[in-house]
């Protein structure tokens, strides 16, 4: 039986649709890494070192806005941060020494088999769906506490104040998984959030410039 012209056209149309859909599937797999599984040596599809650098870069963007010098990676702090965050993920709290301070972020990733793919991470924020990596989102979460910061209440926004603390100059970043949860710890040295030193370590002076603590 010879197919009529309509049947031939319909078959060709279905081939084109299948071809387009296949390309879209491969595109989304490439973008979101949907075939990836959770890994211990990576965070949401990127190597640990890249994740640490993303966190550092975002810190320094915000620190410049607050007239603070850039932080630098510290390999020893990275190792300590990894140890602390794995203990925290396992429910073990270790006392924090006086020579460094930490910020902590805990994120429920959902299905652990998709931790890397689901959150590679393109997170959509706001109406215009601004795309941010997870590392950037975490630092932004802490920085957004500045809206709650009250210089007369030094404990009002401690994640924010540590992030931009002028006397801190080294950073260490660690992450760990426990089931659906991702734990991230960032260590800062020298320690920030020192009582009585907030005025000189947080924010710019009246001229929009750095103050003495940053020099």
N, C-alpha and C positions, 0 to 999 in steps of 0.2 A: 504494500500500500504506500503510495507516494504522499508525503505530508503536504498539506496545502500551505500557502504563503503565510497565513496567520500563525500556524503551528510552528513554522520555521522562525518567524519573528519572535514568538514567545520563548522558544528555546534559546535563541541568541540573547534575548533580554535576561533570562534566568542566568545564563553563563556570565553576563556582565555584572549582574547583581552579586553572584557568588564570588567573582573576581574582586569586586570592590570590598565586599564583606571580609574576605580573606585578608586583604591588605589592611583593613581596619583592625582586625584581630591581631595581626602581627605588630601593627603600630602601637596599640595599647599594651601589648605584652612587652614591647621594647620600652615604652615610656614608664610603665608602672612595675616592670619586672614581675609579672604575675606568676611566672614559673619558679621564682626564687623561694627558698625556704629560709626560716630564721637561722642565723649564723651566730656563732660566738665571737668571731673575729671581725664582725661588721655591724654597723648600726643602720638599719633601714636601707640596706642595699649598697652602702658605701663603706670603704675601709675605715677602721678606727681613726687612723691618722687624719683622714680627710674630715671626719666628723669633728675631731678635736680642733682642726683648723677653722672649720665653719663657726664653731662656738667662739673661738678666739677672735676671729674677724668681726663677728657681730658685736662682741663685747667692745671692741675698739671703736667701732662706729658710734656706739652710744656714749662711750667715755669721752670721745672728742666733742660731742654735743654738750657734755657737762664739764668741759675744760680739764679733763684728766688725761695724763699720759697713757700711751698704749701699754697693754699688758704683753708679756712674752711667754711662750711655751716653756715649761720646766719639766724635763723628763722624770725627775724624781717625784714631783707632785703628781704627774700623770699616773705613776705606779701606785702612789699612796691613794689617789682617788679611785683607782680600780679596786684596790683592796677594800677600801671603805664601802664602796657601792655594792660590792658582792656580799659583804657582811650585812649591809642594810637590807638587800634583797632577800637574804636568808633569815631576816628577823633578829640579827645581832647588832646591837648598837655599841659603837666604840666611842669612848669619851674623846672630845675634840681638844687637841693641844692648843696652847696659847699662841704658838707661832704661825698658825694659819687658820683661816675661817672657811666656811663652805656654804654654798647654796645647793638646795636639793629640789629635784623635780621628779614626779612620778606620773606616768602616763599609761592609761589602760589602752592597749593596742587592739583588743578584740581577739579574733582567732589567731592563736600563736603560729599556725601554719602559714599565715599571711603577714606576719609581722614585718618582714622585709619588703614584700610587694605592695601591700595596701598603703604603707606609709613611706614610700621611697624617698623623700616624702614630698608629695605635692599636697599641701593643705590649703584649702580655699578659705580665705578670710574676707569677710565683708561682702557687700553687694557686688563689687567688681571682681571678686574672687582672686585677690592678689596671691600669687604663688610663692610660698616660702619653704625652704628646707626645714626639717624638724629641729635641727640645731638652732637655726635662726628663730624659730617660733618659741623655743624654750627661753632664749635670752630675752626676746621681746616680752614674754610673759612676766619676767622679773622686772624689766625696765618699765613696763606699764604701771607698776606699783608707785611710780613717782607721783601719780595723781593723788595718792593717799599720804604722801610724805609730809610730815609736819615737823619742822625744825625744833619745835617745843616738845615733841614727843618722839624721842630718839628710836623707839621701837615700832614706829608706825609703818615702816616699809623697809625692813632690814635686807630683803633680797636686792631691792633696788640700790640701797645705799652701799652695800658691799660691792655690787657690780661696778659702781662708778667711784669707789673709794680711791682717793688720789695717791695715798701712800702704798697701796697694793701695786705690785709690779710684775708678779709671776702668777701663772695659772696652770692648773692641772685638771684634766677632764676624765671622768670614768663613767662607764655605763654597765648595766647588768639586766638580765631578764629573769622574771620569775612568773611562769605561767603567762597570763595575758598582760602582765605589767612590765613596763620599761622603767628602770630607775637610772637617773642621771645625777651625778654629783660633780660640782665644780669647786675646786679648792683655790684659795687666794692667799698669797704671801707677799709681804707681811699682812697679818690679819687686819681686817677692817672692823667697822662698827664698834669703835672704842669710845666708851663713855666720855663725854666732854670734848670730843674732837670732831663732831659732825659738822660744825659750822665751817671749819677750815678744810674739810675733806670731801664735802658733797656740794657740787654745783659751782657755778662761776661767780665772780664777785660782781659788784654793781656796774662795772665797766665791761662785763661780758668776757673777762679774762681769767686766767688761772690765778690761784692765790699761792701763798708761800709754801703750803704743804706739797705742792706739785713740782717744786724746784729743787 
